[in-house]
Amino acid sequence: MRNFFELWRREMGAYFHTSMAYGLGAIFMALTGFSFWRMVDRLARMPADAVNAIGMLFDSPLYWMAMLTMAPMLTMRLFSEERKTGTLEMLLSAPVSSVQVVLAKFAGAYTMFLLMWLPTVAYSWVLRRFGTAVGVDFGPLAAGYLGTALIGGFFLSVGLFCSLCSRHQMVAGLLCVAALGILFYTGLPGRGGAAWGDFVSATRHMADFARGTVDTRAVFWYASSAVLLLFLSVLLLESRRLR
């Protein structure tokens, strides 16, 4: 465990010792802040009890723009930068396992992802404190954040695997964008077939979470898919260690 935490601290330092964390955080807060402003504007035009106010944050074009943008940007450097600079070989020769390396890098990106979402918790407080006509249902709020955490973890695992496939950050980022774009597109209504489309539909799953419905099938899909991709990443990294 000590090696894992040392690697995790190294990854967190790579984000915060450069402008990456602050730049990504600013972009993310701009997107979610604008989404919150649009939500409040919409609430002002309709009866307060006609909509789950905070749930609108989790099912809008800006929400998906943030999710599909942040995952590649947080993960494209994880292994690509190490391979390009030659430090991956040094890391693999150290007394750490491939499992520890993959999990530490994933944990670093996932921690950054959760830290970016943390300030948005204040939106519910703002609505409750200043929106006298708007009530906040904390059931859908908690379910929305659970869905975001699950989908975000899956998206980040896709990005980590893509980062292992290329030594160039831009190529890894584009691979991640392409993979997530295909999954997102096939999950849209009327795309990819009814059964498969419903199974992988992130938009439908997130709409359910935003209403406070936690479908165990969706939880299993995102959790198991993330674990599978991390397992494949460990196998790929281990094959390079043995070369």
N, C-alpha and C positions, 0 to 999 in steps of 0.2 A: 504493500500500500504506500510505503514511503516513496518508492520510485514513481508511482502514479501521481501522487500529489506534487512531486518536484516537476514532473513533466507538465502537469496542469498549470502550475505557477509559471512555467516557462511560456506556455501558450498564452496565458492571460497577459504576461508582460509584453509579448509580441504585439498584442492589440493595443495596450495602453501606452507603451513606450514610443509609439508612432502616432500619426494623426488618424489612423484607420478607425479606431473606436469612436473618436469624436466626430469624424466625418460621417460615418455610418449612422451614428446616433442622431446627428442633426437631420440627415435625410429622412430617417425613420420617424422622428418626432414631427417633421414637417408634414409627412403623409398622414400620420394618425391624427395630428392636430387639425388638419384640414378636414379629415373625415369627421371628427368630432364637431367641428363648426357646422358642417353640412347637416349633421344629425340634429343639432340644436335648432338650426334654421327650419328643418323639416318639422320638428316637434312644435314650433311656434305656429305652424300653419294647419295643425290638425288637433283633434281632441287628445288630451294627454293619455287617456285610457285606451286609445285605439292602437297602440303600438308598444312593444317592449323597447323602451328607450335605449338602454345600454346595449341590447342585443344587436341593434343596427350597426354598431361598431364592427361586429364580427362577420358581416355579410354584405360587403360593399365592394365596388371595383377598386377603391383605394386600399382596402384591407388586403385584397389579393395582390395588388401591385407591390405592397410592402413585403408580403410573404414571399412572393416569387423573385423579388429583387434582393432581399437580404440574405437568403440562403446561399446563392452563388457567391456573393461578395464576402460572406463570412468564412466560406470554406475553400475558395479557389486557391488560397495560398498555403493551406495546411501541409500538403506534401509536395506540391509543385515547387514551392520556393526552396524546400529542403533539397529536392533533387537537383534543381538548377544551380544552387550554391555548393553542392557536394556535401552538405552537412548530414544528409540522410544516411550515407554510408557510415559516418562517425557514430550516428545515433544507433544504428543497427549493430554496430560492433560493441556498444556499451552493454553492461549487464542488465538489460531490460528486455522484457518479452515483447513480441509483436502485439499481443493483446493489450498490454499496458500502453504502448505507443498509440494505438488506434483509439482506445477508450479515452486517453488523456486529451488527445487532439479533439475528439468529438465533444468531450466534456467542456473544453475551453470554448469551442464555438457555441455550444448549447448554453453555457453560462452567459456569454455575451448576448445571445438571443433573448434569454429571460431578463437580463438587465435592461435591455432596450424596451421590453414590454412593461417593466415595473412602473415607470412613471405614469402609464395610462390608467393605473388603478385610481389615480386622482380624479379622473373624469367622472367616475361614479360619485365621488364625494362632492364634486362641483355641482352635479345635477341635484343631489340630495340637499345640499346646503343652499343653493341659490335658485333652483328650479322649483318653486313652491307648488306648481301644478303637476310636477312630474315625480312619480315614485320610482324607486330603483328596486327591482326584484333581484335579490342576490342569488337565487337559484340559477336563472339563466346566465347571470354574470359569471358565477363560478364555473358553470358548464362551458361557457364561451372561452374562458381562459384555459380550461382543461383541453378543449378541442384545439385551441391554438398551440398549446404545448405539445400535443400529440402530432399534429400535422407539421409543426415546426421541426420536431425531432426527426420525423421521416424525411422532410426536405433536406435537412442538414446531413443526414446519412447518405442521401443521394449525392450531395455536393462533395462529401468527403471521399466517396468512392471515385467520383470523377476526377478529383484532385490527384488520386493515386495513378490515374491512367495517363497523365501528361506531366511533363516537366515545365510546361509553360502555364502561368496563371491564367492568362486570357483564354487559352484553349480549354483549360479545365472549367473556367466559368461559363464558357459557351456550351460545353458539353452538359453542364448542369442545367443551364437555361433550356436547352433542347429537350433533355429528359423530362424535366418538370413541365415544360410546355406541352409535350405529348400526353403526359398523364393528365394534366389539367384539361386539355382539349377533349380527350376521349371521355372524360367524366362530365362534360357539359350535356345538358338535355338534348337528346336526339343524336348524340355522337357515340361511336364505339359500341353500339348494340345496347339493348335495354338492360340485360343482366350484368354484363361487364361494366357498362357505364354507371349503373347504380352502385356497383360494388366499389369502384374506385373514385366515385364522384366526391371530390373534396368540397365542392360548393354545396351539394346536398347534405353532406355530413355536417358541415359548418352551420348550415341553416338549422339543422336539428339541434346542434349544441347551443346555438344562440337562443333557441326557444326553451332551453332547459331540458331537452331530451338527450340523455346519454345512452346511445346505442352500443351495447357491448361488442357487436360485430365490427363497428367502426373502430372502437378502442383496440380490438384484437388486430385488425388490419394494419393500423399505423404502427402499433408497438412491435408486432411480429415482422413487418416489413423493414423497420429500422434495425431490428436485431439481425435479420438476415443479411442486410447490406453491410453491417458492421462485421459480421462473420466472414463475408466474402472479402472485405477489405483486409481482415487479418490474414486470410489465406494468401491474398495477393502480395501483401507485404512480406509474409514469411517466405514465399517463393523467391522474392528478390534477396532476402537475407541469405538463402542457400546458394545463390549463384556464385 
